[in-house]
């Protein structure tokens, strides 16, 4: 049997995940772009490449039901008189390699809490990735700060570290890099800029469980790292989030803020009552129990995604016009919440991306477009025009923000990105081969897609 040749980087990455064994017996047929996979596209009435199901998500483990039932019958449903949230926090901190973890109601509330605890306040500015989910900049707005977008590197799908420093002003207090899709940002360069300008760093790792950068987990590399456990996530509990850090004083402050401002650790009560202003962002007991059950499969699932993603990396790059993501310098593995690649229309006879996506879906391969240009969302302009922001920021600063909100790298990325959802990567090797066959088939028959 022929064995697959892998690069040194792939071998190191796989070994770090305990997944190298999955590579050893891979048999990969040679890719020949001239060989016909099938003449007629499914979107035009032909037979589709993939006819079977894809893995469902989330996956329930019935073994968790007794613990949940016992907790419900006990009446100890909230963390104030229950132990399960604390148990989860301990396990998750160990998994991420940090001293502390604080469970929260969601990834969004984790980000809000972290920024507030680090001193981000009304009138401040926070640098943030533009290729992201809305929560990444909503949390800045909720703290009455100004989100300042730094252009993306289309090759990595991530914030471009080389463009961060030019966006810093005398009001900049923090950087919020986003490990989007689980792809680790080049944190050495982000942290170097932050240190030079005395800025805080909050990692939006809401899609980056077990992603790895220079031997450390994404989320453990800045002042704080935030995660989401929403239903679609690789570690799901319906809703839920977490903050991790090695800074005890910061975590004490986060704990107090997320629990109505109650005293905790170094955050002590004053004569006036509660020591600081806070809110209720607590995780429930049932969420913690679900998460601890789901954690039993997270490493195995991550290794399967890694092996399948590495296969797609090696095969898709051979197809003209298909460019898989590139791991940033220092990044060793992604979490693959989504598997992204860029679709170059000119290589497909200028067939629009939306038409390509419909054709790929018709072949039985679920895929979708990536994020849009979030820096141009109407919400941003509404915010800048609000009475609060007009009080906090001068007309000249808001005009400058609009003038500088031109991000060609991000615009290009938004126009080209196509993604596969994480559960697709839990499929079989045959499933991955069908993805390659389907895209090859579309390329070979691209002329028939012209409207």
C-alpha positions in Angstrom: 0.0 0.0 0.0 1.3 3.4 -0.9 1.7 5.8 2.1 1.1 9.5 2.1 4.1 11.8 2.1 3.6 14.6 4.6 5.5 17.8 5.3 7.5 18.3 8.4 5.0 20.9 9.6 2.1 18.5 9.2 4.0 15.8 11.0 4.8 18.1 13.9 1.3 19.3 14.1 -0.2 15.8 14.0 2.2 14.5 16.6 1.4 17.4 18.9 -2.3 16.3 18.7 -1.5 12.6 19.1 -2.9 12.2 15.6 0.1 11.2 13.6 -1.1 7.6 13.5 -4.0 8.7 11.4 -1.6 9.8 8.7 0.4 6.6 8.4 -1.9 4.4 6.3 -3.5 7.1 4.3 -3.7 6.1 0.6 -4.2 9.2 -1.5 -4.9 8.7 -5.3 -2.9 11.0 -7.4 -4.7 14.2 -8.3 -5.1 14.6 -12.1 -7.0 17.7 -13.1 -7.5 16.3 -16.6 -9.3 13.2 -15.5 -13.1 13.5 -15.7 -14.9 13.0 -12.4 -18.3 13.4 -13.9 -19.5 15.3 -16.9 -22.8 16.9 -15.7 -23.1 19.0 -12.6 -25.8 18.2 -10.1 -27.0 21.8 -10.2 -27.7 21.2 -13.9 -29.5 17.9 -13.4 -26.5 15.4 -13.1 -25.9 12.9 -10.3 -24.5 14.4 -7.1 -21.1 13.3 -5.8 -22.1 12.8 -2.2 -25.4 11.1 -1.4 -25.0 10.1 2.2 -25.5 12.0 5.5 -23.0 14.1 7.3 -22.3 13.9 11.0 -24.9 15.5 13.3 -24.0 18.1 15.8 -24.2 18.4 18.8 -23.9 14.8 19.9 -25.6 13.8 23.2 -24.1 11.3 25.7 -26.8 9.6 27.6 -24.3 8.8 30.4 -24.6 12.4 31.5 -28.3 12.2 32.2 -28.1 10.7 35.7 -25.8 13.5 37.0 -28.2 16.1 35.5 -31.3 14.5 36.9 -29.6 14.3 40.4 -28.8 18.0 40.2 -32.3 18.9 39.1 -33.8 16.9 41.9 -31.5 18.5 44.5 -32.8 22.0 43.7 -29.2 23.3 43.5 -29.5 24.7 40.1 -27.3 27.8 40.3 -23.7 28.1 41.1 -24.2 29.9 44.4 -25.2 26.6 46.1 -23.8 24.0 43.7 -20.4 22.6 43.0 -20.6 21.6 39.3 -19.6 25.0 37.8 -16.5 25.1 40.0 -15.7 21.6 38.9 -15.9 22.6 35.3 -13.8 25.7 35.8 -11.0 23.5 37.3 -11.1 21.0 34.5 -11.2 23.6 31.8 -8.3 25.6 33.3 -6.3 22.3 33.3 -7.2 21.6 29.7 -6.2 25.1 28.6 -3.0 25.2 30.7 -3.9 28.2 32.8 -4.2 28.8 36.6 -7.8 30.1 36.5 -11.0 29.8 34.6 -14.3 31.6 35.2 -17.4 30.2 33.7 -19.9 32.7 32.3 -23.3 32.8 30.6 -21.9 33.1 27.1 -18.8 34.0 25.1 -20.2 37.5 24.7 -20.5 38.0 28.4 -17.0 36.6 28.9 -15.7 39.3 26.5 -17.7 42.1 28.2 -16.5 41.1 31.6 -12.8 40.8 30.5 -12.7 44.2 28.9 -14.4 45.8 31.9 -12.1 44.1 34.3 -9.1 45.3 32.4 -10.2 48.9 32.6 -11.8 49.5 29.1 -14.1 52.4 29.7 -16.3 55.0 28.0 -14.3 57.0 25.4 -11.5 54.4 25.1 -10.5 52.7 21.8 -10.0 49.0 21.2 -8.3 47.5 18.2 -10.2 44.5 16.8 -10.2 42.0 13.9 -12.9 42.9 11.2 -13.2 39.3 10.0 -15.3 38.0 12.8 -18.7 37.5 14.4 -20.6 40.6 15.5 -20.0 39.9 19.2 -16.3 40.8 18.9 -17.1 44.5 18.3 -20.5 44.6 20.0 -18.7 44.0 23.3 -16.5 47.0 22.7 -19.6 49.2 22.0 -21.4 47.9 25.0 -18.4 49.1 27.1 -18.9 52.5 25.3 -15.5 52.3 23.7 -14.7 52.8 20.0 -14.0 49.6 17.9 -11.1 50.4 15.6 -10.7 47.7 12.9 -7.3 46.5 11.8 -7.1 45.0 8.3 -7.1 41.3 7.7 -4.4 39.1 6.1 -6.4 37.2 3.5 -4.0 34.3 3.6 -4.5 33.6 7.3 -8.1 34.9 7.6 -6.8 36.8 10.7 -5.8 40.3 11.9 -2.6 41.5 10.1 -0.1 42.1 12.9 1.9 44.5 10.6 -1.0 46.9 10.5 -1.9 47.1 14.2 0.5 49.8 15.3 -0.7 52.4 12.7 -4.2 52.2 14.3 -3.0 53.1 17.8 -4.1 56.5 19.3 -3.7 58.2 22.7 -7.1 56.6 23.6 -6.2 53.0 22.6 -6.4 50.8 25.7 -6.6 47.2 24.4 -6.2 44.9 21.4 -8.9 42.2 20.8 -7.4 39.7 18.3 -9.9 37.0 17.1 -8.8 33.4 16.5 -11.5 33.1 13.9 -12.6 29.6 12.9 -10.0 28.4 15.5 -7.0 29.7 13.5 -4.5 31.1 16.0 -3.3 34.7 15.5 0.4 35.4 15.5 0.3 36.3 19.2 4.0 37.1 19.6 3.7 40.0 17.2 0.4 41.2 18.8 1.9 41.0 22.3 5.0 42.8 21.2 3.0 45.8 20.0 0.8 45.7 23.2 3.9 45.7 25.4 5.5 48.6 23.5 2.4 50.7 23.9 1.2 49.5 27.3 -2.0 48.0 26.0 -4.1 45.1 27.3 -4.8 42.0 25.2 -8.0 40.1 25.3 -8.1 37.0 23.0 -11.4 36.3 21.4 -10.9 32.5 21.4 -14.6 31.8 21.2 -14.0 29.4 18.3 -10.6 28.2 19.3 -10.8 25.4 21.9 -7.5 23.4 21.8 -6.0 25.5 19.0 -2.3 25.7 19.6 0.4 28.4 19.2 4.1 27.7 20.0 3.1 24.9 22.4 0.4 26.9 24.2 -3.4 26.9 23.9 -5.1 29.9 22.2 -6.7 32.0 24.8 -3.7 31.6 27.2 -1.4 34.0 25.5 -2.8 37.5 26.4 -4.1 39.1 29.6 -7.3 37.1 29.2 -8.8 34.6 26.8 -12.6 34.2 26.1 -14.5 31.1 24.9 -18.0 30.3 23.8 -20.0 27.1 24.4 -23.0 28.0 22.3 -24.9 25.1 20.6 -22.9 25.1 17.4 -19.5 25.2 19.0 -17.0 22.3 19.2 -17.5 22.2 23.0 -21.3 22.9 23.3 -23.8 23.4 26.1 -26.5 25.4 24.3 -25.1 28.6 25.8 -22.2 29.3 28.0 -18.7 30.9 28.0 -15.5 31.1 29.9 -12.6 33.4 30.7 -9.1 32.0 31.3 -6.0 33.8 32.7 -2.9 33.3 34.9 -3.5 36.7 36.5 -5.2 36.1 39.9 -6.1 39.8 40.5 -7.7 40.1 37.1 -9.7 36.8 37.6 -10.8 38.0 41.0 -12.1 41.2 39.4 -13.8 39.2 36.6 -15.5 37.0 39.2 -16.8 39.9 41.1 -18.1 41.7 38.0 -19.9 38.6 36.6 -21.6 38.1 40.0 -23.3 41.4 40.6 -20.1 43.1 41.9 -19.9 40.9 45.0 -16.6 40.7 46.9 -14.2 38.0 45.7 -10.6 37.4 46.6 -8.7 40.7 46.3 -11.9 42.5 45.5 -13.0 43.4 49.0 -16.1 45.1 50.4 -16.0 48.7 51.4 -18.1 50.5 54.0 -20.6 51.5 51.2 -21.6 48.0 50.3 -20.7 46.1 47.0 -17.1 46.9 46.1 -17.6 47.4 42.3 -20.4 47.7 39.8 -21.3 44.3 38.3 -23.9 42.3 36.5 -25.2 38.7 36.5 -23.3 36.7 33.9 -23.1 33.5 35.9 -23.2 30.0 34.3 -25.9 27.5 35.4 -25.2 24.1 37.0 -26.8 22.2 34.1 -24.5 23.9 31.6 -21.5 22.9 33.5 -22.6 19.3 33.7 -23.3 19.2 29.9 -19.8 20.7 29.3 -18.0 18.2 31.4 -19.8 15.4 29.5 -18.8 17.0 26.2 -15.2 17.4 27.3 -14.9 13.6 27.3 -14.9 13.7 23.5 -13.3 17.1 22.7 -9.7 15.8 22.2 -10.7 12.8 20.1 -12.9 15.0 17.9 -10.2 17.7 17.6 -7.7 15.0 16.3 -10.2 13.8 13.7 -10.8 17.3 12.5 -7.1 17.9 12.3 -6.4 14.7 10.3 -9.3 15.5 7.8 -8.3 19.2 7.5 -4.7 18.2 6.8 -6.0 15.9 4.0 -8.1 18.7 2.5 -5.1 21.1 2.8 -3.0 18.8 0.6 -5.7 18.1 -2.0 -7.6 21.3 -2.4 -4.5 23.4 -3.1 -4.0 21.3 -6.2 -7.2 22.6 -7.7 -6.8 25.9 -9.6 -8.6 28.8 -7.9 -8.9 27.0 -4.5 -6.6 28.4 -1.8 -6.8 26.9 1.7 -6.0 29.1 4.7 -2.4 29.5 5.8 -1.5 29.0 9.5 0.0 32.2 10.9 3.6 32.2 12.0 3.9 30.3 15.3 0.5 28.6 14.9 0.7 24.8 15.2 -2.9 23.7 14.9 -6.4 25.2 14.4 -9.5 24.1 16.2 -11.3 24.0 12.9 -14.6 25.4 14.0 -14.9 26.0 10.3 -12.6 24.9 7.6 -11.9 27.9 5.3 -10.6 28.4 1.8 -10.6 31.2 -0.8 -12.4 30.8 -4.1 -10.7 32.8 -6.9 -13.4 33.5 -9.5 -11.1 34.2 -12.4 -9.9 30.6 -12.3 -13.5 29.4 -12.6 -14.3 31.5 -15.7 -15.6 34.3 -13.5 -18.4 32.2 -12.0 -19.6 34.1 -9.0 -18.8 32.7 -5.5 -22.5 32.4 -4.7 -23.1 30.3 -7.8 -20.1 28.1 -6.9 -21.5 27.6 -3.4 -24.9 26.6 -4.8 -23.2 24.1 -7.2 -21.2 22.6 -4.3 -24.3 22.3 -2.1 -26.0 20.6 -5.0 -23.2 18.0 -5.1 -24.1 17.0 -1.5 -21.3 19.1 0.1 -22.7 21.6 2.6 -20.7 24.9 2.5 -21.4 28.5 3.0 -19.9 32.0 2.5 -17.7 33.4 5.3 -18.3 36.6 7.2 -19.2 39.8 5.5 -17.3 43.1 5.9 -18.3 43.7 9.6 -16.5 47.1 9.6 -19.2 48.4 7.2 -22.2 47.0 9.3 -25.0 49.6 9.7 -24.7 49.1 13.4 -21.4 50.8 13.4 -22.7 54.0 11.7 -25.7 54.1 14.0 -23.3 53.9 17.0 -21.1 56.7 15.7 -24.2 58.9 15.2 -25.6 58.2 18.6 -25.7 61.0 21.2 -23.5 59.1 23.5 -20.6 58.6 21.0 -20.9 62.2 19.9 -20.3 63.2 23.5 -17.4 60.8 24.0 -15.6 61.4 20.7 -14.9 64.6 18.8 -16.4 65.2 15.4 -12.8 65.2 14.0 -12.0 61.8 15.5 -15.2 60.2 14.1 -14.5 61.7 10.7 -11.0 60.3 10.8 -12.4 56.9 11.9 -14.7 56.8 8.8 -11.8 57.9 6.5 -9.5 55.2 7.8 -12.2 52.4 7.8 -10.9 51.2 4.4 -9.7 47.6 4.7 -8.8 46.2 1.3 -7.4 42.9 2.7 -10.6 42.2 4.5 -12.8 43.2 1.6 -10.9 40.7 -0.6 -11.2 38.0 2.0 -14.9 38.5 2.4 -15.4 38.3 -1.4 -13.4 35.0 -1.6 -14.0 33.0 1.5 -15.9 29.7 1.5 -16.3 27.5 4.6 -17.1 24.0 5.8 -18.8 23.6 9.2 -16.8 21.7 11.9 -19.0 18.6 11.9 -18.2 18.0 8.2 -14.6 17.4 9.4 -15.8 14.6 11.7 -16.8 12.6 8.6 -14.9 9.7 7.0 -12.0 9.7 4.7 -14.4 8.8 1.9 -16.4 12.0 2.8 -13.3 14.1 2.5 -12.5 12.5 -0.9 -16.1 13.4 -2.0 -15.3 17.1 -1.1 -12.3 17.0 -3.3 -14.2 15.2 -6.1 -17.0 17.7 -6.0 -14.9 20.8 -6.2 -12.8 19.1 -9.0 -16.0 18.3 -10.9 -17.2 21.9 -10.6 -13.8 23.2 -11.9 -13.9 20.8 -14.8 -17.4 21.8 -15.7 -17.1 25.5 -14.8 -18.2 26.6 -18.3 -21.6 25.1 -17.7 -22.1 27.3 -14.6 -22.1 30.5 -16.5 -25.5 32.2 -16.3 
